[in-house]
Amino acid sequence: MYEIADRMTVLRNGALVGEYLPQETDRLELVSAMLGRELGTLEEVERRSEERSPGTAPVLTARGLGRTGAIAPFDLEIHAGEVVGLAGLLGSGRTETARLLFGADRADSGTLSVDGRRVRPRGPRPMIARGVALCSEDRKAEGVIADLTVRDNLVLALQAARGWMRPVPRRTADALVEEYIERLDIRPADPNAVMGNLSGGNQQKVLLARWLVTRPRLLILDEPTRGIDVGAKAQIQKVVTDLAADGMAVLFVSAELEEVVRVCDRVVVLRDRRKVTELDGDGVTVDEVMAAIAGHEPTAVSP
């Protein structure tokens, strides 16, 4: 915007906020106009990240887990109450790792355990039954059912977990939908709104709510802030840190290194479909992550 625009118009919540000249408006003022009173959200994310205290027992443990042509065998532990970042360039194996941990793709080497119990997933269902959830990178192709309502989209994972012969009672569904529309600030706040008519950010919030209603132990988020506006991005980052503060384990996959460093307690770096290092999130900088991606990795942290 600053490089090519003569004037900048800011809209928020369907209303005109104002028009600004790039040479007279600094970035903080522009973001403030875009976010309104939510300006402090990112700073709050940073403070909450420092306060988290991960549990000792890992929720998920991978040992030598891999899939030929997708991701080389790797070790990984994810503990309750922490956010683990997965960083790397396009094609580094981020999504392939997430799908392997969720059981969407089948591993051909290694072991996978949830709460210390070995799992041999032949699909996502065994992982869902053990409290593992995945918000896919491609929300349009693998998440959003555009012709259904917000209510129907939101309760879909809960219905799948119960089985199609045991419908979620309408009263239960209505209560859950109302709770998560308010909790995640989904707009419009109408359970009967058609999903395809929502903005990308609000669709992403509905997909996040879809899994949160199942009360997962581990939530895998693959590019949860891609293609959404700065306000929705800040809200989702805050939700992630709040979930960790409440004891949930989160695997946060993102190409945006700044948000990985801001949100995550530990950062796992992938390069050429291999795990190359693991950085302790306390004091980790974007420069360190970039150096690891480029092949100048610091000393690895043992899981």
C-alpha positions, -999 to +999 in steps of 0.1 A: +000+000+000+027+024+010+047+017-022+020+021-048-011+040-033-018+077-035-047+074-010-057+046+014-093+040+024-099+020+056-131-001+061-140-019+093-170-040+101-188-028+070-183+009+077-160+036+063-134+045+089-115+071+069-091+080+041-054+085+046-024+098+027+006+075+028+031+103+033+011+116+063+001+084+080+025+060+098+019+023+099+009+022+135-018+048+129-031+028+099-032-005+117-049+013+146-076+025+122-080-010+109-082-027+143-100+000+163-099-008+200-082-041+193-048-024+188-034-040+219-041-075+208-006-083+195+011-069+225-012-091+247-002-121+227+034-115+235+028-111+272+007-142+274+034-162+256+059-154+283+035-165+310+028-200+297+042-230+315+040-262+295+032-295+313+058-322+317+042-352+300+039-349+262+005-350+246+020-363+213+053-380+207+067-389+173+098-411+170+114-416+136+081-407+120+083-402+082+068-408+048+089-415+017+088-385-007+069-363+019+090-359+050+122-376+063+119-394+096+118-370+126+114-368+163+089-344+180+072-339+213+044-315+219+034-308+255+002-296+271+001-258+275+026-250+248+026-237+212+051-254+189+058-236+157+066-253+124+086-231+101+102-235+067+100-224+031+074-235+006+080-271-001+099-278+031+074-303+043+053-283+068+019-294+056+031-330+051+043-331+087+009-318+100-010-343+079+012-372+091+007-363+128-031-361+122-032-394+104-045-379+071-014-394+054+000-428+065+036-430+078+059-457+065+084-454+093+085-446+130+060-445+158+033-421+170+020-419+205-007-398+222-006-395+260+020-423+260-001-448+241+010-460+207-013-451+178-013-466+143-036-443+124-050-455+091-068-422+087-078-393+109-105-410+129-082-427+155-064-394+161-097-375+164-109-401+189-077-393+210-083-356+209-062-345+180-076-319+156-064-304+123-074-271+107-063-276+071-042-251+051-067-251+022-099-240+040-119-237+007-111-272-005-108-291+028-128-270+053-155-247+042-188-261+030-200-229+014-237-237+009-243-247+045-250-223+074-225-213+100-243-236+125-240-266+102-203-259+095-195-253+131-209-286+145-197-308+117-166-322+135-186-329+167-213-347+147-186-368+129-171-377+163-205-388+176-213-408+145-240-400+120-266-423+138-264-400+169-274-365+157-262-336+179-294-323+197-306-290+183-305-274+217-269-285+223-259-273+188-275-239+193-258-234+227-224-243+213-228-221+182-239-192+203-209-197+227-183-198+199-198-170+178-193-148+208-160-162+220-143-159+185-162-127+175-176-143+143-194-118+121-222-116+113-233-131+146-260-152+128-260-190+130-281-191+099-257-171+078-245-189+047-209-199+052-199-189+017-210-153+023-186-147+052-152-131+048-121-153+048-112-143+084-147-152+097-147-185+078-114-193+094-129-186+128-158-209+121-134-237+111-114-231+143-146-232+164-156-265+145-126-282+162-128-264+195-162-277+202-147-312+202-125-302+232-092-314+216-060-322+235-038-311+206-049-286+179-028-285+147-032-253+128-019-252+093-015-216+081-045-204+102-039-167+093-032-169+056-053-147+034-072-130+062-072-093+073-049-080+100-077-077+126-088-114+122-052-124+122-046-107+156-077-123+170-068-158+159-033-154+174-048-143+207-071-173+207-041-196+201-022-182+231-053-183+253-059-220+244-023-228+254-027-208+286-058-231+294-036-262+289-042-271+252-012-283+231-010-264+198+011-271+167+012-238+147+023-240+111+030-207+093+052-192+066+052-159+084+082-161+107+073-130+127+041-146+140+058-179+146+084-162+168+057-141+185+032-169+193+053-200+198+072-214+227+094-236+205+101-235+168+108-266+147+126-257+114+122-278+083+143-276+052+141-298+021+115-320+038+137-326+068+137-314+104+170-295+107+167-280+141+145-271+171+148-237+187+137-228+222+111-201+219+124-180+248+144-153+231+143-169+196+144-142+168+134-141+132+170-139+122+178-172+140+149-190+123+159-176+089+195-187+095+183-222+102+162-222+071+191-210+050+214-238+064+233-220+091+214-236+119+222-230+156+227-258+180+196-280+182+175-283+213+168-319+224+131-327+228 
